[in-house]
Amino acid sequence: MAKKNQDDPLAGLEKAYAHWQRLYENGGSDPTWPDGVNLNLVRNHIIYFKGQIEETCPLYMADALYLRELPPEVDQNYMANPDKIREQARRSLQAYQADPNYQYLLRHRDSLTPKQSKELCVGAVLGYVSWLKESIAGDDLVEMRRHREPERYLESFQDCADKVRQALESADPNLFDLAAEEGYDTRDIEMIM
C-alpha cells in the first residue's frame, strides 16, 4: 500500500485526510498512545504527501485536495469522545465484577500454590479489573479505552477459571480444605490424626 501511495501521492493524501478526520471524530484503538499523538502523526503524513506532490507531480498542486487546509496540530493528550470512553469503562468494570468466572477466580485464587497461580496467570487476569479501577480513578482514557470491548476480558476470565477448575480438580484433596469447605472445625481432624 505504501508503494501505491508513493506512485500516486494524491491518493495517499486523500487517504491521510480521511484517516485524520475519522481519528479526530471517533478516536483510534492504539493501546499505548492518546489520539493526539496519532493525529499529529497522520498530519505529518499529509505534509509528506504534499511534499511528494510538489516534487514529483507539480500539476496536482492545482487540485482541490492539495489546496485543502492542513489539519491543525492537536494537543498530544487529545482523546476523542472522552465521556463515551469513561462510560464504557464503568460499564465494563460492572460487567467484570458481576462475571461468575471472575467471582470464581477471586474465591479460589488462594487455593492454588504460588507456582500454579503464576503458571495459570491468575494474578494477571484478576489484574484487568484492578487496573481498570485505577484507570477510572486516575482518568487514564488510553487505558480505559482498552476496555471498550469487554468480551475479550470476559473470555480471559472464563479461560482462566476453566484452567483453575482443572488444576484444583486434579490436585490431591486436602482433608483440612475439604473439612473447612463443609463447615467442620479443622481442629477435629487434627485430633483424629
Summary of the structure (lengths in Angstrom):
residues: 193
radius of gyration: 26.7
end to end distance: 73.6
largest distance: 96.0
contacts: 511
relative contact order: 0.10
helix: 76%
strand: 0%
